[in-house]
Amino acid sequence: MVTAWGMSDLGLASYESSGEDRFLGYELGQGRPYSEETARRIDAEVSRLLSESHAAVLERLSSARDRLDGLAQALLERETVGGDELVELLGPRPAR
């Protein structure tokens, strides 16, 4: 996402080679097409994206903890739940 498609704050740039004639271990014998400073910026951007995603998921799971505990209890008791019961336990599916 960051190095191949430019989907980050680093801008709309690709930091990967075209992928043609690649094989397992090919990149190990090749130099990077960017500097060490750019490599550090890429690492920092990937780390930032992972941290933000982790925080968002943790917040979402924490805010639904009581409903998830109810689902876990129902699964422990009956092993399966149907669609209607799932909606009853978790609420309607949020709109995208």
C-alpha positions as CSV (number, residue, x, y, z in Angstrom):
1,M,0.0,0.0,0.0
2,V,2.7,2.5,0.9
3,T,5.5,1.4,-1.4
4,A,3.6,0.0,-4.3
5,W,0.6,2.3,-4.7
6,G,1.5,5.5,-3.0
7,M,-1.4,5.3,-0.6
8,S,0.1,7.2,2.3
9,D,1.3,10.6,3.5
10,L,4.5,10.0,1.6
11,G,2.7,11.0,-1.6
12,L,1.7,9.4,-4.8
13,A,5.0,7.6,-5.5
14,S,5.9,4.0,-6.0
15,Y,9.0,2.7,-4.3
16,E,9.0,-0.8,-5.8
17,S,10.3,-2.1,-9.1
18,S,7.9,-3.3,-11.8
19,G,7.9,-6.9,-10.5
20,E,8.9,-8.4,-13.9
21,D,11.5,-11.1,-13.7
22,R,11.1,-11.4,-9.9
23,F,11.7,-14.7,-8.2
24,L,12.1,-15.9,-4.6
25,G,15.1,-14.0,-3.2
26,Y,15.5,-11.7,-6.2
27,E,15.3,-8.5,-4.2
28,L,18.1,-9.7,-1.8
29,G,20.6,-9.4,-4.6
30,Q,19.3,-6.1,-5.8
31,G,19.7,-2.7,-4.3
32,R,16.8,-0.6,-3.2
33,P,15.7,2.0,-5.7
34,Y,15.5,4.6,-2.9
35,S,17.8,6.0,-0.2
36,E,18.2,5.0,3.4
37,E,16.3,8.2,4.4
38,T,13.4,7.2,2.2
39,A,13.5,3.7,3.7
40,R,13.3,5.3,7.2
41,R,10.3,7.4,6.1
42,I,8.6,4.3,4.6
43,D,9.2,2.4,7.9
44,A,7.8,5.3,9.9
45,E,4.7,5.6,7.6
46,V,4.0,1.8,7.9
47,S,4.4,2.0,11.6
48,R,2.1,5.0,11.8
49,L,-0.6,3.3,9.7
50,L,-0.4,0.1,11.8
51,S,-0.6,2.1,15.1
52,E,-3.6,4.0,13.9
53,S,-5.4,0.9,12.6
54,H,-4.6,-0.9,15.9
55,A,-6.1,1.9,17.9
56,A,-9.2,2.1,15.7
57,V,-9.8,-1.7,16.0
58,L,-9.2,-1.7,19.7
59,E,-11.7,1.2,20.2
60,R,-14.3,-0.5,18.1
61,L,-13.9,-3.8,19.9
62,S,-13.9,-2.1,23.3
63,S,-17.1,-0.2,22.6
64,A,-18.8,-3.4,21.6
65,R,-17.4,-5.5,24.5
66,D,-20.7,-6.2,26.2
67,R,-22.3,-7.4,22.9
68,L,-19.3,-9.5,22.1
69,D,-19.3,-11.0,25.6
70,G,-23.0,-11.9,25.0
71,L,-22.2,-13.5,21.7
72,A,-19.3,-15.5,23.3
73,Q,-21.7,-16.7,26.1
74,A,-24.3,-17.8,23.5
75,L,-21.7,-19.7,21.5
76,L,-20.4,-21.4,24.7
77,E,-23.9,-22.5,25.5
78,R,-25.1,-23.6,22.1
79,E,-22.0,-23.6,19.8
80,T,-23.9,-21.9,16.9
81,V,-26.2,-18.9,16.6
82,G,-28.5,-18.2,13.6
83,G,-28.6,-14.9,11.7
84,D,-31.6,-13.6,13.6
85,E,-30.1,-14.3,17.0
86,L,-26.8,-12.7,15.8
87,V,-28.7,-9.5,15.0
88,E,-30.4,-9.7,18.4
89,L,-27.1,-10.1,20.2
90,L,-25.0,-7.6,18.2
91,G,-27.6,-5.3,16.8
92,P,-28.2,-4.5,13.1
93,R,-25.2,-4.5,10.8
94,P,-23.9,-0.9,10.6
95,A,-24.2,0.8,7.2
96,R,-21.0,1.2,5.3
